[in-house]
C-alpha cells in the first residue's frame, strides 16, 4: 500500500467512514482516506463520515461527572435515610 499523507491540524481523533450499502466501517486516525475510496465488501463508493475526538472535551467531562456511578466505597448506596422510610408508612 502506498504511504498516504498525514492528517494535519484540527482536533485529535478518529475519522470513521461507513459504507451506506453494507455498513462496513473504515477507521482513519493517522492518514487521510483515499480520494476515491471503494468498499472492499460490496464495491460501493458512497460513505457516511463520522469524527470521534480522542482528546478530553468539556462537554464529555461534564456528562461523565453527572451520569457516572459513584464508586467510592465509603459513600452510602443511596441518599435515602431510615427516617425517610418510616415517613412513607405514616400518612
MDAnalysis code that builds the backbone (N, CA, C; Angstrom):
import MDAnalysis as mda
import numpy as np

u = mda.Universe.empty(273, n_residues=91, atom_resindex=np.repeat(np.arange(91), 3), trajectory=True)
u.add_TopologyAttr("name", ["N", "CA", "C"] * 91)
u.add_TopologyAttr("resid", np.arange(1, 92))
u.add_TopologyAttr("resname", ["UNK", "UNK", "UNK", "UNK", "UNK", "UNK", "UNK", "UNK", "UNK", "UNK", "UNK", "UNK", "UNK", "UNK", "UNK", "UNK", "UNK", "UNK", "UNK", "UNK", "UNK", "UNK", "UNK", "UNK", "UNK", "UNK", "UNK", "UNK", "UNK", "UNK", "UNK", "UNK", "UNK", "UNK", "UNK", "UNK", "UNK", "UNK", "UNK", "UNK", "UNK", "UNK", "UNK", "UNK", "UNK", "UNK", "UNK", "UNK", "UNK", "UNK", "UNK", "UNK", "UNK", "UNK", "UNK", "UNK", "UNK", "UNK", "UNK", "UNK", "UNK", "UNK", "UNK", "UNK", "UNK", "UNK", "UNK", "UNK", "UNK", "UNK", "UNK", "UNK", "UNK", "UNK", "UNK", "UNK", "UNK", "UNK", "UNK", "UNK", "UNK", "UNK", "UNK", "UNK", "UNK", "UNK", "UNK", "UNK", "UNK", "UNK", "UNK"])
u.atoms.positions = np.array([
    [0.847, -1.168, 0.000],
    [0.000, 0.000, 0.000],
    [0.896, 1.236, 0.000],
    [0.587, 2.200, -0.795],
    [1.381, 3.431, -0.875],
    [1.207, 4.240, 0.398],
    [2.300, 4.909, 0.817],
    [2.208, 5.727, 2.028],
    [1.285, 6.911, 1.758],
    [0.370, 7.138, 2.679],
    [-0.595, 8.204, 2.494],
    [-0.203, 9.406, 3.329],
    [-0.722, 10.534, 2.963],
    [-0.432, 11.798, 3.605],
    [-1.008, 11.841, 5.016],
    [-0.223, 12.351, 5.964],
    [-0.674, 12.508, 7.350],
    [-1.756, 13.580, 7.424],
    [-2.687, 13.391, 8.347],
    [-3.703, 14.416, 8.552],
    [-3.053, 15.581, 9.257],
    [-3.476, 16.785, 8.969],
    [-2.857, 17.951, 9.570],
    [-3.850, 18.789, 10.325],
    [-3.400, 19.357, 11.458],
    [-4.213, 20.294, 12.220],
    [-5.490, 19.687, 12.757],
    [-6.297, 20.522, 13.373],
    [-7.590, 20.088, 13.879],
    [-7.478, 19.283, 15.158],
    [-8.599, 18.780, 15.622],
    [-8.657, 18.003, 16.856],
    [-8.105, 16.605, 16.641],
    [-7.548, 16.031, 17.702],
    [-7.100, 14.645, 17.631],
    [-8.318, 13.746, 17.684],
    [-8.323, 12.723, 16.859],
    [-9.452, 11.813, 16.858],
    [-9.367, 10.802, 15.741],
    [-10.467, 10.150, 15.512],
    [-10.559, 9.101, 14.508],
    [-11.685, 9.447, 13.540],
    [-11.371, 9.403, 12.250],
    [-12.389, 9.567, 11.219],
    [-12.932, 8.184, 10.903],
    [-14.250, 8.050, 10.949],
    [-14.890, 6.762, 10.671],
    [-15.718, 6.920, 9.409],
    [-15.450, 6.090, 8.422],
    [-16.206, 6.055, 7.171],
    [-17.046, 4.784, 7.176],
    [-18.357, 4.924, 6.968],
    [-19.260, 3.777, 6.964],
    [-19.913, 3.671, 5.595],
    [-19.787, 2.515, 4.977],
    [-20.402, 2.275, 3.672],
    [-21.916, 2.316, 3.834],
    [-22.595, 3.103, 3.000],
    [-24.050, 3.234, 3.121],
    [-24.794, 2.009, 2.597],
    [-24.135, 1.159, 1.831],
    [-24.783, -0.047, 1.302],
    [-24.730, -1.211, 2.282],
    [-23.512, -1.550, 2.765],
    [-23.357, -2.757, 3.572],
    [-22.979, -2.488, 5.021],
    [-22.582, -1.245, 5.355],
    [-22.257, -0.901, 6.732],
    [-20.836, -1.185, 7.165],
    [-19.975, -1.614, 6.232],
    [-18.574, -1.862, 6.598],
    [-17.941, -0.552, 7.039],
    [-17.156, -0.616, 8.144],
    [-16.546, 0.582, 8.710],
    [-15.056, 0.626, 8.402],
    [-14.582, 1.838, 8.151],
    [-13.154, 2.093, 7.925],
    [-12.740, 3.183, 8.904],
    [-11.587, 2.986, 9.557],
    [-11.107, 3.916, 10.573],
    [-9.810, 4.556, 10.112],
    [-9.714, 5.888, 10.254],
    [-8.529, 6.633, 9.846],
    [-8.126, 7.561, 10.995],
    [-7.003, 7.251, 11.628],
    [-6.533, 8.129, 12.694],
    [-5.179, 8.749, 12.365],
    [-4.421, 8.129, 11.495],
    [-3.094, 8.634, 11.146],
    [-3.032, 9.187, 9.717],
    [-3.898, 8.711, 8.839],
    [-3.845, 9.091, 7.424],
    [-5.216, 9.530, 6.926],
    [-5.232, 10.239, 5.820],
    [-6.481, 10.642, 5.161],
    [-7.069, 9.436, 4.430],
    [-8.397, 9.364, 4.302],
    [-8.979, 8.293, 3.490],
    [-8.637, 8.517, 2.022],
    [-8.592, 7.456, 1.230],
    [-8.299, 7.617, -0.191],
    [-9.325, 8.527, -0.874],
    [-8.882, 9.276, -1.866],
    [-9.760, 10.209, -2.582],
    [-10.934, 9.477, -3.251],
    [-10.680, 8.328, -3.809],
    [-11.726, 7.550, -4.495],
    [-11.875, 6.214, -3.783],
    [-12.344, 6.263, -2.529],
    [-12.469, 5.067, -1.710],
    [-13.557, 4.162, -2.253],
    [-13.285, 2.860, -2.224],
    [-14.232, 1.859, -2.691],
    [-14.351, 0.797, -1.606],
    [-15.571, 0.427, -1.260],
    [-15.802, -0.568, -0.223],
    [-15.250, -1.919, -0.654],
    [-14.501, -2.555, 0.231],
    [-13.923, -3.868, -0.065],
    [-14.971, -4.964, -0.092],
    [-16.066, -4.767, 0.634],
    [-17.088, -5.797, 0.740],
    [-18.055, -5.780, -0.445],
    [-18.599, -4.570, -0.784],
    [-19.662, -4.519, -1.795],
    [-19.306, -3.684, -3.030],
    [-18.189, -2.952, -2.990],
    [-17.786, -2.152, -4.131],
    [-18.417, -0.766, -4.196],
    [-19.227, -0.414, -3.215],
    [-19.888, 0.884, -3.182],
    [-18.853, 2.002, -3.003],
    [-19.177, 3.195, -3.478],
    [-18.262, 4.327, -3.345],
    [-18.858, 5.479, -2.529],
    [-20.020, 5.244, -1.890],
    [-20.667, 6.280, -1.086],
    [-20.526, 5.904, 0.392],
    [-19.972, 6.838, 1.181],
    [-19.715, 6.583, 2.597],
    [-20.291, 7.700, 3.449],
    [-20.706, 7.362, 4.644],
    [-21.114, 8.353, 5.642],
    [-19.929, 8.529, 6.576],
    [-19.562, 9.782, 6.859],
    [-18.387, 10.074, 7.673],
    [-18.778, 10.535, 9.071],
    [-18.023, 10.068, 10.062],
    [-18.180, 10.481, 11.456],
    [-16.795, 10.781, 12.000],
    [-16.692, 11.758, 12.897],
    [-15.419, 12.058, 13.546],
    [-15.602, 11.902, 15.044],
    [-14.733, 11.128, 15.666],
    [-14.780, 10.901, 17.107],
    [-13.503, 11.445, 17.721],
    [-13.615, 12.508, 18.509],
    [-12.445, 13.122, 19.145],
    [-11.904, 12.204, 20.227],
    [-10.577, 12.081, 20.299],
    [-9.951, 11.229, 21.307],
    [-9.372, 12.020, 22.462],
    [-9.384, 13.336, 22.357],
    [-8.879, 14.153, 23.456],
    [-10.035, 14.566, 24.352],
    [-9.749, 14.829, 25.639],
    [-10.830, 15.217, 26.554],
    [-11.549, 16.485, 26.079],
    [-12.828, 16.523, 26.335],
    [-13.682, 17.619, 25.902],
    [-14.513, 18.053, 27.114],
    [-14.739, 19.348, 27.295],
    [-15.510, 19.845, 28.441],
    [-16.906, 19.236, 28.504],
    [-17.559, 19.123, 27.364],
    [-18.918, 18.576, 27.336],
    [-18.918, 17.107, 27.752],
    [-17.940, 16.348, 27.297],
    [-17.852, 14.928, 27.653],
    [-17.540, 14.783, 29.133],
    [-16.600, 15.578, 29.645],
    [-16.252, 15.512, 31.063],
    [-17.451, 15.868, 31.943],
    [-18.205, 16.899, 31.563],
    [-19.387, 17.292, 32.326],
    [-20.434, 16.184, 32.311],
    [-20.650, 15.569, 31.160],
    [-21.612, 14.471, 31.044],
    [-21.212, 13.322, 31.962],
    [-19.934, 12.959, 31.953],
    [-19.470, 11.847, 32.793],
    [-19.606, 12.178, 34.274],
    [-19.293, 13.418, 34.650],
    [-19.414, 13.809, 36.056],
    [-20.848, 13.683, 36.555],
    [-21.815, 13.973, 35.698],
    [-23.216, 13.956, 36.130],
    [-23.900, 12.606, 35.952],
    [-23.323, 11.698, 35.166],
    [-24.003, 10.429, 34.901],
    [-23.258, 9.187, 35.367],
    [-21.945, 9.268, 35.584],
    [-21.201, 8.087, 36.022],
    [-21.617, 7.677, 37.424],
    [-21.528, 6.380, 37.691],
    [-21.838, 5.868, 39.021],
    [-20.747, 6.256, 40.000],
    [-21.134, 6.515, 41.219],
    [-20.177, 6.813, 42.271],
    [-19.598, 5.490, 42.750],
    [-18.296, 5.343, 42.666],
    [-17.659, 4.083, 43.039],
    [-16.879, 4.183, 44.341],
    [-17.079, 5.257, 45.107],
    [-16.393, 5.418, 46.375],
    [-17.020, 4.473, 47.401],
    [-16.238, 3.559, 47.978],
    [-16.830, 2.572, 48.891],
    [-17.343, 3.167, 50.203],
    [-16.830, 4.345, 50.617],
    [-17.269, 4.946, 51.872],
    [-18.655, 5.579, 51.769],
    [-19.085, 5.932, 50.586],
    [-20.382, 6.583, 50.407],
    [-21.514, 5.577, 50.587],
    [-22.632, 6.026, 51.181],
    [-23.779, 5.116, 51.284],
    [-24.331, 4.801, 49.888],
    [-25.006, 3.679, 49.785],
    [-25.531, 3.234, 48.497],
    [-26.631, 4.146, 47.980],
    [-27.305, 4.835, 48.898],
    [-28.406, 5.693, 48.497],
    [-28.472, 6.906, 49.425],
    [-29.203, 7.917, 49.028],
    [-29.364, 9.099, 49.864],
    [-30.597, 8.987, 50.758],
    [-31.302, 7.879, 50.682],
    [-32.500, 7.663, 51.489],
    [-32.062, 7.267, 52.893],
    [-32.621, 7.948, 53.871],
    [-32.290, 7.623, 55.268],
    [-33.369, 6.721, 55.857],
    [-33.057, 6.159, 57.020],
    [-34.016, 5.299, 57.709],
    [-35.294, 6.088, 58.057],
    [-35.123, 7.343, 58.421],
    [-36.273, 8.191, 58.751],
    [-37.176, 8.420, 57.546],
    [-36.595, 8.521, 56.347],
    [-37.402, 8.680, 55.130],
    [-38.311, 7.482, 54.915],
    [-37.805, 6.288, 55.217],
    [-38.628, 5.071, 55.035],
    [-39.768, 5.017, 56.035],
    [-39.518, 5.450, 57.264],
    [-40.596, 5.486, 58.265],
    [-41.660, 6.490, 57.854],
    [-41.251, 7.625, 57.314],
    [-42.210, 8.649, 56.893],
    [-43.130, 8.144, 55.789],
    [-42.696, 7.222, 54.967],
    [-43.528, 6.685, 53.899],
    [-44.717, 5.910, 54.460],
    [-44.516, 5.272, 55.605],
    [-45.584, 4.466, 56.204],
    [-46.541, 5.284, 57.075],
    [-46.219, 6.529, 57.363],
    [-47.052, 7.385, 58.206],
    [-47.677, 8.503, 57.386],
    [-48.958, 8.355, 57.054],
    [-49.590, 9.391, 56.220],
    [-49.872, 10.668, 56.945],
])
